[in-house]
Amino acid sequence: MTDNDAIRPTPEAMLKLAQAEEVTAEQGKLKIFLGYATGVGKTYAMLEAARKRKCDGREVVAGYVESHGRPETDALLEGLEVLPRKEVHYLGVALPEMDIDAVLLRKPRVILVDELAHSNAPGSRHQKRWQDVEEILEAGIDVYTTVNIQHFESLNDVVAQITGIIVRETVPDHLLDLAFEIKLIDIPPEDLLQRLHEGKVYIPDQTAKAIETFFRPGNLMALRELSLRRTASRVDDQMRAYMETQSIVGPWPTAERLLVCVSGSPYSEKLIRATCRLAEELKAQWTTVYIETPGSGRHVRENRERIWRDLRLPVQRRGPK
């Protein structure tokens, strides 16, 4: 074997690169403006980036942008084309939603879609807005979108432990991997609390108490750390992929293996999520083991059903073996 053979990309790496290039050529690119809490400035940053793209000669259209009446945010919408919202009637109430058909018909180069974790009104084509975004990307349209770290599925239980609040609207983690670029929007927690006290952070009346509880300094610091760690992990993944496809010799993933043993108890889901997150950090393979003793009782059947449900969780990029 020659030195050149030693650093030549493997067939698997070349296939992975070819597949990624094929997907990139056919699909639109996703840019995520990621924050750790409401009020850090995700929508504002997205609109600033959109205006810059427009100044560079790119066609940018607002598919759904929620300013919550903030004058400084509304000012950034001036001069941008804004598609009318679609009214979905449910229980006698007209609910405004993004008109995905209008987006696909207009087919701009870049579409702005705020609040990725939003649940669409009943009767919409898709249950979740992130599903709308996936369809738009498949049509070859670039998407700018906003989301907070606590909405990602794999972090759901961690956020609940930190804040005491269960986040109901979640987004699958594969969208982070799908993103062409992740823009971390970060401000110190004390600055965010100051914005909250000045009335610059939108809080719906029906959830004001819960949100105010959420905005504790300790909660914000922990969520900020989660967003920083997740963004850094994505950058590390990109670096490793580049090194592999470019045959750059360097440190490679650790050889550790992780094993999680589950019994079908209510804690199995948390154990699987925790193992998956640790495996991602270590770049290690992981395995889930469930041992079932002979028997056909109701308890055994319930355990088996719970285990299969937990193993289907979309917890991370790689599932357990």
Secondary structure, 3 states (H helix, E strand, C coil): CCHHHHHCCCHHHHHHHHHHHHHHHHCCCEEEEEECCCCCCHHHHHHHHHHHHHHCCCCEEEEECCCCCCHHHHHHHCCCEECCCEEEEECCEEEEECCHHHHHHHCCCEEEECCCCCECCCCCCCCEHHHHHHHHHHCCCEEEEEEEHHHEHHHHHHHHHHHCCCCCCCECCHHHHHCCEEEECCCCHHHHHHHHHCCCCCCCHHHHHHHHHHCCHHHHHHHHHHHHHHHHHHHHHHHHHHHHHCCCCCCCCCCCEEEEEECCCCCHHHHHHHHHHHHHHHCCEEEEEECCCCCCCHHHHHHHHHHHHHHCCCCCCCCCC
